[in-house]
Amino acid sequence: MLNNLFSPLPSDQAQEHFDELLTRPGLCIERIVSHGQASPPGFWYDQPQCEWVLLLKGSAGLRLEHEDYSRVLKPGDFVEIPAHCRHRVEWTDATRATVWLAVHFGAI
């Protein structure tokens, strides 16, 4: 059972890791750990629920389809992504772990 957002971090850096921390009707909170991963070229997330994401460690580029730029996220930065707002992860830090806290709410 995970009791600390930073420990233990997954040792396998070849893939992104998703850990559900809390799930209730209409709510899912998860920790995401990235090591240089990004969305595949041309791929956009289009989720039926809203998502609030907080970058805890590392850095990342997040692109919302309706914006002409990528948001550069650093520790402490957060974004609310409305349901069906197409978005993608342009990049994550390849030199250290990027740790996200994602809160999915609404129609889950």
N, CA, C and O atoms as CSV, one atom per row, in Angstrom:
chain,resi,resn,atom,element,x,y,z
A,1,MET,N,N,0.836,-1.182,0.000
A,1,MET,CA,C,0.000,0.000,0.000
A,1,MET,C,C,0.882,1.248,0.000
A,1,MET,O,O,1.851,1.335,0.754
A,2,LEU,N,N,0.541,2.196,-0.842
A,2,LEU,CA,C,1.286,3.438,-0.959
A,2,LEU,C,C,0.832,4.408,0.131
A,2,LEU,O,O,-0.354,4.722,0.232
A,3,ASN,N,N,1.780,4.884,0.948
A,3,ASN,CA,C,1.458,5.817,2.027
A,3,ASN,C,C,2.196,7.140,1.915
A,3,ASN,O,O,2.003,8.028,2.746
A,4,ASN,N,N,3.036,7.282,0.903
A,4,ASN,CA,C,3.795,8.507,0.699
A,4,ASN,C,C,3.885,8.749,-0.801
A,4,ASN,O,O,4.208,7.830,-1.554
A,5,LEU,N,N,3.606,9.965,-1.246
A,5,LEU,CA,C,3.606,10.258,-2.688
A,5,LEU,C,C,4.985,10.140,-3.323
A,5,LEU,O,O,5.089,9.943,-4.534
A,6,PHE,N,N,6.046,10.257,-2.525
A,6,PHE,CA,C,7.403,10.251,-3.068
A,6,PHE,C,C,8.182,8.976,-2.757
A,6,PHE,O,O,9.304,8.802,-3.233
A,7,SER,N,N,7.603,8.097,-1.971
A,7,SER,CA,C,8.348,6.915,-1.577
A,7,SER,C,C,7.393,5.742,-1.397
A,7,SER,O,O,6.400,5.863,-0.680
A,8,PRO,N,N,7.666,4.645,-2.015
A,8,PRO,CA,C,8.774,4.472,-2.969
A,8,PRO,C,C,8.360,4.913,-4.377
A,8,PRO,O,O,7.207,4.748,-4.773
A,9,LEU,N,N,9.298,5.466,-5.114
A,9,LEU,CA,C,9.071,5.743,-6.534
A,9,LEU,C,C,9.438,4.492,-7.315
A,9,LEU,O,O,10.380,3.792,-6.942
A,10,PRO,N,N,8.725,4.196,-8.380
A,10,PRO,CA,C,9.022,2.990,-9.165
A,10,PRO,C,C,10.452,3.021,-9.703
A,10,PRO,O,O,10.935,4.065,-10.140
A,11,SER,N,N,11.111,1.890,-9.670
A,11,SER,CA,C,12.488,1.815,-10.184
A,11,SER,C,C,12.511,1.632,-11.697
A,11,SER,O,O,13.494,1.995,-12.344
A,12,ASP,N,N,11.450,1.076,-12.271
A,12,ASP,CA,C,11.351,0.891,-13.717
A,12,ASP,C,C,11.033,2.232,-14.382
A,12,ASP,O,O,9.925,2.753,-14.254
A,13,GLN,N,N,12.011,2.777,-15.086
A,13,GLN,CA,C,11.838,4.080,-15.727
A,13,GLN,C,C,11.431,3.962,-17.190
A,13,GLN,O,O,11.249,4.978,-17.861
A,14,ALA,N,N,11.286,2.748,-17.692
A,14,ALA,CA,C,10.949,2.550,-19.102
A,14,ALA,C,C,9.485,2.842,-19.399
A,14,ALA,O,O,9.113,3.041,-20.555
A,15,GLN,N,N,8.658,2.868,-18.372
A,15,GLN,CA,C,7.230,3.126,-18.586
A,15,GLN,C,C,6.709,4.075,-17.522
A,15,GLN,O,O,7.314,4.249,-16.464
A,16,GLU,N,N,5.575,4.681,-17.829
A,16,GLU,CA,C,4.892,5.557,-16.891
A,16,GLU,C,C,4.110,4.687,-15.905
A,16,GLU,O,O,3.601,3.629,-16.273
A,17,HIS,N,N,4.018,5.137,-14.655
A,17,HIS,CA,C,3.344,4.353,-13.621
A,17,HIS,C,C,2.152,5.123,-13.070
A,17,HIS,O,O,2.241,6.321,-12.798
A,18,PHE,N,N,1.031,4.417,-12.908
A,18,PHE,CA,C,-0.213,4.985,-12.394
A,18,PHE,C,C,-0.610,4.211,-11.141
A,18,PHE,O,O,-0.764,2.991,-11.189
A,19,ASP,N,N,-0.775,4.911,-10.021
A,19,ASP,CA,C,-1.191,4.294,-8.766
A,19,ASP,C,C,-2.463,4.964,-8.282
A,19,ASP,O,O,-2.459,6.159,-7.987
A,20,GLU,N,N,-3.562,4.203,-8.196
A,20,GLU,CA,C,-4.806,4.745,-7.650
A,20,GLU,C,C,-4.653,4.876,-6.144
A,20,GLU,O,O,-4.343,3.901,-5.458
A,21,LEU,N,N,-4.870,6.077,-5.631
A,21,LEU,CA,C,-4.744,6.337,-4.204
A,21,LEU,C,C,-6.091,6.287,-3.501
A,21,LEU,O,O,-6.192,5.830,-2.362
A,22,LEU,N,N,-7.129,6.761,-4.189
A,22,LEU,CA,C,-8.471,6.792,-3.609
A,22,LEU,C,C,-9.484,6.756,-4.738
A,22,LEU,O,O,-9.385,7.520,-5.698
A,23,THR,N,N,-10.454,5.867,-4.618
A,23,THR,CA,C,-11.532,5.771,-5.609
A,23,THR,C,C,-12.857,5.736,-4.873
A,23,THR,O,O,-13.071,4.935,-3.963
A,24,ARG,N,N,-13.734,6.625,-5.292
A,24,ARG,CA,C,-15.093,6.695,-4.756
A,24,ARG,C,C,-16.013,6.976,-5.939
A,24,ARG,O,O,-15.524,7.363,-7.000
A,25,PRO,N,N,-17.319,6.797,-5.801
A,25,PRO,CA,C,-18.216,7.136,-6.911
A,25,PRO,C,C,-17.997,8.597,-7.347
A,25,PRO,O,O,-18.116,9.522,-6.544
A,26,GLY,N,N,-17.682,8.774,-8.611
A,26,GLY,CA,C,-17.467,10.106,-9.158
A,26,GLY,C,C,-16.121,10.716,-8.854
A,26,GLY,O,O,-15.906,11.892,-9.150
A,27,LEU,N,N,-15.183,9.943,-8.260
A,27,LEU,CA,C,-13.883,10.486,-7.863
A,27,LEU,C,C,-12.797,9.423,-7.972
A,27,LEU,O,O,-12.986,8.284,-7.545
A,28,CYS,N,N,-11.662,9.803,-8.546
A,28,CYS,CA,C,-10.485,8.936,-8.551
A,28,CYS,C,C,-9.264,9.837,-8.395
A,28,CYS,O,O,-9.077,10.780,-9.165
A,29,ILE,N,N,-8.436,9.542,-7.397
A,29,ILE,CA,C,-7.196,10.275,-7.177
A,29,ILE,C,C,-6.061,9.303,-7.451
A,29,ILE,O,O,-6.037,8.193,-6.918
A,30,GLU,N,N,-5.114,9.730,-8.292
A,30,GLU,CA,C,-4.007,8.843,-8.622
A,30,GLU,C,C,-2.683,9.587,-8.630
A,30,GLU,O,O,-2.621,10.793,-8.867
A,31,ARG,N,N,-1.631,8.832,-8.364
A,31,ARG,CA,C,-0.268,9.320,-8.520
A,31,ARG,C,C,0.232,8.791,-9.851
A,31,ARG,O,O,0.069,7.612,-10.169
A,32,ILE,N,N,0.844,9.680,-10.626
A,32,ILE,CA,C,1.451,9.302,-11.898
A,32,ILE,C,C,2.930,9.624,-11.798
A,32,ILE,O,O,3.301,10.721,-11.381
A,33,VAL,N,N,3.779,8.673,-12.178
A,33,VAL,CA,C,5.226,8.902,-12.183
A,33,VAL,C,C,5.724,8.689,-13.605
A,33,VAL,O,O,5.560,7.617,-14.188
A,34,SER,N,N,6.338,9.738,-14.146
A,34,SER,CA,C,6.853,9.727,-15.517
A,34,SER,C,C,8.371,9.882,-15.496
A,34,SER,O,O,8.927,10.528,-14.608
A,35,HIS,N,N,9.025,9.289,-16.473
A,35,HIS,CA,C,10.481,9.413,-16.647
A,35,HIS,C,C,10.770,9.677,-18.120
A,35,HIS,O,O,11.316,8.812,-18.805
A,36,GLY,N,N,10.417,10.842,-18.610
A,36,GLY,CA,C,10.666,11.177,-20.006
A,36,GLY,C,C,9.569,10.752,-20.957
A,36,GLY,O,O,9.703,10.934,-22.167
A,37,GLN,N,N,8.480,10.188,-20.442
A,37,GLN,CA,C,7.388,9.765,-21.311
A,37,GLN,C,C,6.595,10.978,-21.799
A,37,GLN,O,O,6.599,12.041,-21.179
A,38,ALA,N,N,5.919,10.782,-22.923
A,38,ALA,CA,C,5.050,11.795,-23.518
A,38,ALA,C,C,3.929,11.074,-24.248
A,38,ALA,O,O,4.002,9.868,-24.484
A,39,SER,N,N,2.897,11.818,-24.602
A,39,SER,CA,C,1.819,11.235,-25.407
A,39,SER,C,C,2.370,10.883,-26.781
A,39,SER,O,O,3.214,11.610,-27.306
A,40,PRO,N,N,1.915,9.790,-27.373
A,40,PRO,CA,C,2.377,9.436,-28.726
A,40,PRO,C,C,2.032,10.546,-29.725
A,40,PRO,O,O,1.057,11.271,-29.530
A,41,PRO,N,N,2.818,10.681,-30.781
A,41,PRO,CA,C,2.530,11.706,-31.795
A,41,PRO,C,C,1.091,11.590,-32.305
A,41,PRO,O,O,0.629,10.503,-32.651
A,42,GLY,N,N,0.399,12.718,-32.345
A,42,GLY,CA,C,-0.971,12.748,-32.843
A,42,GLY,C,C,-2.034,12.286,-31.864
A,42,GLY,O,O,-3.224,12.395,-32.160
A,43,PHE,N,N,-1.633,11.766,-30.687
A,43,PHE,CA,C,-2.597,11.259,-29.714
A,43,PHE,C,C,-3.059,12.383,-28.791
A,43,PHE,O,O,-2.252,13.184,-28.319
A,44,TRP,N,N,-4.376,12.434,-28.539
A,44,TRP,CA,C,-4.959,13.398,-27.612
A,44,TRP,C,C,-5.854,12.648,-26.627
A,44,TRP,O,O,-6.677,11.829,-27.035
A,45,TYR,N,N,-5.696,12.924,-25.343
A,45,TYR,CA,C,-6.644,12.418,-24.356
A,45,TYR,C,C,-7.964,13.161,-24.544
A,45,TYR,O,O,-7.974,14.365,-24.801
A,46,ASP,N,N,-9.068,12.444,-24.417
A,46,ASP,CA,C,-10.410,13.026,-24.466
A,46,ASP,C,C,-11.222,12.259,-23.439
A,46,ASP,O,O,-11.841,11.244,-23.759
A,47,GLN,N,N,-11.217,12.740,-22.215
A,47,GLN,CA,C,-11.792,12.015,-21.092
A,47,GLN,C,C,-13.210,12.477,-20.784
A,47,GLN,O,O,-13.514,13.663,-20.911
A,48,PRO,N,N,-14.083,11.553,-20.379
A,48,PRO,CA,C,-15.468,11.921,-20.069
A,48,PRO,C,C,-15.606,12.653,-18.728
A,48,PRO,O,O,-16.672,13.193,-18.432
A,49,GLN,N,N,-14.545,12.678,-17.915
A,49,GLN,CA,C,-14.593,13.336,-16.625
A,49,GLN,C,C,-13.627,14.529,-16.608
A,49,GLN,O,O,-12.734,14.639,-17.449
A,50,CYS,N,N,-13.829,15.405,-15.640
A,50,CYS,CA,C,-12.904,16.515,-15.417
A,50,CYS,C,C,-11.648,15.966,-14.729
A,50,CYS,O,O,-11.683,14.921,-14.080
A,51,GLU,N,N,-10.556,16.685,-14.886
A,51,GLU,CA,C,-9.310,16.295,-14.230
A,51,GLU,C,C,-8.627,17.542,-13.691
A,51,GLU,O,O,-8.511,18.553,-14.384
A,52,TRP,N,N,-8.182,17.455,-12.457
A,52,TRP,CA,C,-7.366,18.493,-11.848
A,52,TRP,C,C,-6.028,17.839,-11.600
A,52,TRP,O,O,-5.958,16.821,-10.912
A,53,VAL,N,N,-4.961,18.405,-12.147
A,53,VAL,CA,C,-3.650,17.788,-12.032
A,53,VAL,C,C,-2.682,18.777,-11.392
A,53,VAL,O,O,-2.662,19.960,-11.732
A,54,LEU,N,N,-1.882,18.268,-10.460
A,54,LEU,CA,C,-0.878,19.041,-9.735
A,54,LEU,C,C,0.472,18.391,-9.977
A,54,LEU,O,O,0.633,17.192,-9.747
A,55,LEU,N,N,1.451,19.172,-10.442
A,55,LEU,CA,C,2.796,18.642,-10.634
A,55,LEU,C,C,3.552,18.797,-9.309
A,55,LEU,O,O,3.727,19.911,-8.816
A,56,LEU,N,N,3.991,17.692,-8.750
A,56,LEU,CA,C,4.645,17.692,-7.448
A,56,LEU,C,C,6.163,17.720,-7.537
A,56,LEU,O,O,6.829,18.295,-6.677
A,57,LYS,N,N,6.711,17.097,-8.583
A,57,LYS,CA,C,8.162,16.940,-8.697
A,57,LYS,C,C,8.510,16.800,-10.162
A,57,LYS,O,O,7.740,16.213,-10.922
A,58,GLY,N,N,9.658,17.328,-10.582
A,58,GLY,CA,C,10.075,17.222,-11.975
A,58,GLY,C,C,9.523,18.369,-12.798
A,58,GLY,O,O,9.301,19.464,-12.281
A,59,SER,N,N,9.302,18.118,-14.083
A,59,SER,CA,C,8.741,19.135,-14.974
A,59,SER,C,C,8.079,18.439,-16.155
A,59,SER,O,O,8.353,17.277,-16.455
A,60,ALA,N,N,7.191,19.190,-16.821
A,60,ALA,CA,C,6.448,18.599,-17.936
A,60,ALA,C,C,5.890,19.702,-18.825
A,60,ALA,O,O,5.737,20.849,-18.406
A,61,GLY,N,N,5.595,19.326,-20.049
A,61,GLY,CA,C,4.890,20.200,-20.978
A,61,GLY,C,C,3.514,19.623,-21.231
A,61,GLY,O,O,3.386,18.470,-21.642
A,62,LEU,N,N,2.480,20.417,-20.987
A,62,LEU,CA,C,1.097,19.983,-21.163
A,62,LEU,C,C,0.448,20.876,-22.209
A,62,LEU,O,O,0.532,22.101,-22.127
A,63,ARG,N,N,-0.194,20.264,-23.187
A,63,ARG,CA,C,-0.834,21.024,-24.262
A,63,ARG,C,C,-2.327,20.752,-24.251
A,63,ARG,O,O,-2.752,19.597,-24.278
A,64,LEU,N,N,-3.126,21.816,-24.211
A,64,LEU,CA,C,-4.565,21.722,-24.388
A,64,LEU,C,C,-4.837,22.078,-25.844
A,64,LEU,O,O,-4.286,23.052,-26.357
A,65,GLU,N,N,-5.675,21.303,-26.509
A,65,GLU,CA,C,-5.853,21.444,-27.956
A,65,GLU,C,C,-6.290,22.851,-28.367
A,65,GLU,O,O,-5.887,23.325,-29.429
A,66,HIS,N,N,-7.088,23.517,-27.569
A,66,HIS,CA,C,-7.584,24.836,-27.949
A,66,HIS,C,C,-6.564,25.958,-27.708
A,66,HIS,O,O,-6.843,27.118,-28.013
A,67,GLU,N,N,-5.389,25.625,-27.166
A,67,GLU,CA,C,-4.347,26.622,-26.930
A,67,GLU,C,C,-3.234,26.459,-27.959
A,67,GLU,O,O,-2.966,25.348,-28.415
A,68,ASP,N,N,-2.589,27.559,-28.323
A,68,ASP,CA,C,-1.530,27.542,-29.339
A,68,ASP,C,C,-0.150,27.269,-28.760
A,68,ASP,O,O,0.848,27.405,-29.467
A,69,TYR,N,N,-0.073,26.891,-27.509
A,69,TYR,CA,C,1.217,26.715,-26.836
A,69,TYR,C,C,1.121,25.566,-25.841
A,69,TYR,O,O,0.033,25.131,-25.465
A,70,SER,N,N,2.280,25.092,-25.430
A,70,SER,CA,C,2.347,24.091,-24.367
A,70,SER,C,C,2.610,24.809,-23.052
A,70,SER,O,O,3.434,25.721,-22.979
A,71,ARG,N,N,1.907,24.389,-22.028
A,71,ARG,CA,C,2.161,24.924,-20.690
A,71,ARG,C,C,3.354,24.189,-20.098
A,71,ARG,O,O,3.372,22.958,-20.085
A,72,VAL,N,N,4.329,24.904,-19.616
A,72,VAL,CA,C,5.472,24.300,-18.936
A,72,VAL,C,C,5.131,24.261,-17.456
A,72,VAL,O,O,4.952,25.299,-16.820
A,73,LEU,N,N,5.044,23.049,-16.914
A,73,LEU,CA,C,4.670,22.857,-15.520
A,73,LEU,C,C,5.901,22.538,-14.686
A,73,LEU,O,O,6.759,21.753,-15.088
A,74,LYS,N,N,5.966,23.157,-13.528
A,74,LYS,CA,C,7.026,22.897,-12.556
A,74,LYS,C,C,6.361,22.585,-11.218
A,74,LYS,O,O,5.152,22.773,-11.086
A,75,PRO,N,N,7.110,22.115,-10.224
A,75,PRO,CA,C,6.489,21.747,-8.958
A,75,PRO,C,C,5.609,22.865,-8.391
A,75,PRO,O,O,6.014,24.024,-8.302
A,76,GLY,N,N,4.404,22.474,-8.018
A,76,GLY,CA,C,3.435,23.407,-7.464
A,76,GLY,C,C,2.418,23.900,-8.476
A,76,GLY,O,O,1.374,24.425,-8.090
A,77,ASP,N,N,2.702,23.742,-9.778
A,77,ASP,CA,C,1.761,24.185,-10.808
A,77,ASP,C,C,0.618,23.187,-10.937
A,77,ASP,O,O,0.821,21.976,-10.849
A,78,PHE,N,N,-0.585,23.713,-11.146
A,78,PHE,CA,C,-1.753,22.849,-11.326
A,78,PHE,C,C,-2.625,23.381,-12.452
A,78,PHE,O,O,-2.581,24.561,-12.798
A,79,VAL,N,N,-3.420,22.472,-13.014
A,79,VAL,CA,C,-4.299,22.793,-14.144
A,79,VAL,C,C,-5.599,22.017,-13.957
A,79,VAL,O,O,-5.584,20.845,-13.583
A,80,GLU,N,N,-6.722,22.682,-14.222
A,80,GLU,CA,C,-7.995,21.970,-14.301
A,80,GLU,C,C,-8.309,21.746,-15.772
A,80,GLU,O,O,-8.309,22.684,-16.568
A,81,ILE,N,N,-8.576,20.501,-16.123
A,81,ILE,CA,C,-8.880,20.131,-17.502
A,81,ILE,C,C,-10.349,19.709,-17.546
A,81,ILE,O,O,-10.710,18.678,-16.978
A,82,PRO,N,N,-11.201,20.490,-18.213
A,82,PRO,CA,C,-12.624,20.133,-18.266
A,82,PRO,C,C,-12.847,18.803,-18.999
A,82,PRO,O,O,-12.010,18.367,-19.789
A,83,ALA,N,N,-13.974,18.180,-18.724
A,83,ALA,CA,C,-14.348,16.954,-19.441
A,83,ALA,C,C,-14.336,17.229,-20.938
A,83,ALA,O,O,-14.784,18.282,-21.393
A,84,HIS,N,N,-13.826,16.282,-21.685
A,84,HIS,CA,C,-13.742,16.315,-23.154
A,84,HIS,C,C,-12.863,17.435,-23.702
A,84,HIS,O,O,-12.946,17.750,-24.889
A,85,CYS,N,N,-12.032,18.037,-22.873
A,85,CYS,CA,C,-11.023,18.986,-23.366
A,85,CYS,C,C,-9.829,18.155,-23.814
A,85,CYS,O,O,-9.112,17.575,-22.998
A,86,ARG,N,N,-9.633,18.109,-25.115
A,86,ARG,CA,C,-8.535,17.291,-25.636
A,86,ARG,C,C,-7.199,17.884,-25.187
A,86,ARG,O,O,-6.963,19.088,-25.286
A,87,HIS,N,N,-6.328,16.989,-24.687
A,87,HIS,CA,C,-5.033,17.428,-24.169
A,87,HIS,C,C,-4.010,16.321,-24.338
A,87,HIS,O,O,-4.352,15.159,-24.557
A,88,ARG,N,N,-2.746,16.710,-24.229
A,88,ARG,CA,C,-1.661,15.745,-24.376
A,88,ARG,C,C,-0.462,16.183,-23.547
A,88,ARG,O,O,-0.300,17.366,-23.245
A,89,VAL,N,N,0.365,15.228,-23.187
A,89,VAL,CA,C,1.622,15.513,-22.509
A,89,VAL,C,C,2.682,15.599,-23.601
A,89,VAL,O,O,2.984,14.603,-24.259
A,90,GLU,N,N,3.240,16.778,-23.790
A,90,GLU,CA,C,4.251,16.991,-24.832
A,90,GLU,C,C,5.596,16.387,-24.441
A,90,GLU,O,O,6.306,15.846,-25.288
A,91,TRP,N,N,5.946,16.478,-23.158
A,91,TRP,CA,C,7.216,15.938,-22.664
A,91,TRP,C,C,7.187,15.889,-21.137
A,91,TRP,O,O,6.419,16.605,-20.493
A,92,THR,N,N,8.027,15.041,-20.577
A,92,THR,CA,C,8.309,15.049,-19.144
A,92,THR,C,C,9.820,14.964,-18.982
A,92,THR,O,O,10.524,14.501,-19.879
A,93,ASP,N,N,10.301,15.404,-17.856
A,93,ASP,CA,C,11.734,15.428,-17.568
A,93,ASP,C,C,12.337,14.036,-17.735
A,93,ASP,O,O,11.879,13.077,-17.114
A,94,ALA,N,N,13.348,13.932,-18.563
A,94,ALA,CA,C,13.988,12.632,-18.810
A,94,ALA,C,C,15.133,12.354,-17.835
A,94,ALA,O,O,15.664,11.244,-17.807
A,95,THR,N,N,15.521,13.359,-17.029
A,95,THR,CA,C,16.673,13.184,-16.139
A,95,THR,C,C,16.284,12.850,-14.708
A,95,THR,O,O,17.124,12.425,-13.915
A,96,ARG,N,N,15.007,13.041,-14.376
A,96,ARG,CA,C,14.531,12.715,-13.028
A,96,ARG,C,C,13.034,12.431,-13.086
A,96,ARG,O,O,12.362,12.739,-14.070
A,97,ALA,N,N,12.536,11.842,-12.019
A,97,ALA,CA,C,11.117,11.484,-11.977
A,97,ALA,C,C,10.245,12.733,-11.976
A,97,ALA,O,O,10.543,13.716,-11.298
A,98,THR,N,N,9.168,12.676,-12.746
A,98,THR,CA,C,8.118,13.679,-12.691
A,98,THR,C,C,6.934,13.026,-11.994
A,98,THR,O,O,6.423,12.001,-12.445
A,99,VAL,N,N,6.503,13.630,-10.889
A,99,VAL,CA,C,5.427,13.060,-10.075
A,99,VAL,C,C,4.223,13.986,-10.154
A,99,VAL,O,O,4.310,15.176,-9.850
A,100,TRP,N,N,3.108,13.418,-10.565
A,100,TRP,CA,C,1.847,14.140,-10.712
A,100,TRP,C,C,0.850,13.615,-9.685
A,100,TRP,O,O,0.902,12.448,-9.299
A,101,LEU,N,N,-0.063,14.489,-9.244
A,101,LEU,CA,C,-1.235,14.068,-8.509
A,101,LEU,C,C,-2.419,14.436,-9.378
A,101,LEU,O,O,-2.644,15.614,-9.657
A,102,ALA,N,N,-3.177,13.441,-9.808
A,102,ALA,CA,C,-4.312,13.667,-10.712
A,102,ALA,C,C,-5.604,13.333,-9.984
A,102,ALA,O,O,-5.743,12.263,-9.392
A,103,VAL,N,N,-6.548,14.267,-10.038
A,103,VAL,CA,C,-7.853,14.074,-9.421
A,103,VAL,C,C,-8.876,14.086,-10.563
A,103,VAL,O,O,-9.089,15.105,-11.220
A,104,HIS,N,N,-9.496,12.931,-10.779
A,104,HIS,CA,C,-10.540,12.795,-11.811
A,104,HIS,C,C,-11.878,12.863,-11.094
A,104,HIS,O,O,-12.095,12.151,-10.114
A,105,PHE,N,N,-12.786,13.722,-11.579
A,105,PHE,CA,C,-14.065,13.875,-10.908
A,105,PHE,C,C,-15.161,14.113,-11.930
A,105,PHE,O,O,-14.909,14.539,-13.057
A,106,GLY,N,N,-16.361,13.830,-11.513
A,106,GLY,CA,C,-17.495,13.933,-12.421
A,106,GLY,C,C,-17.898,12.539,-12.874
A,106,GLY,O,O,-17.936,11.610,-12.067
A,107,ALA,N,N,-18.195,12.387,-14.141
A,107,ALA,CA,C,-18.637,11.096,-14.703
A,107,ALA,C,C,-17.453,10.158,-14.835
A,107,ALA,O,O,-16.725,10.206,-15.827
A,108,ILE,N,N,-17.260,9.313,-13.848
A,108,ILE,CA,C,-16.137,8.355,-13.883
A,108,ILE,C,C,-16.691,6.971,-14.109
A,108,ILE,O,O,-15.932,6.005,-14.174
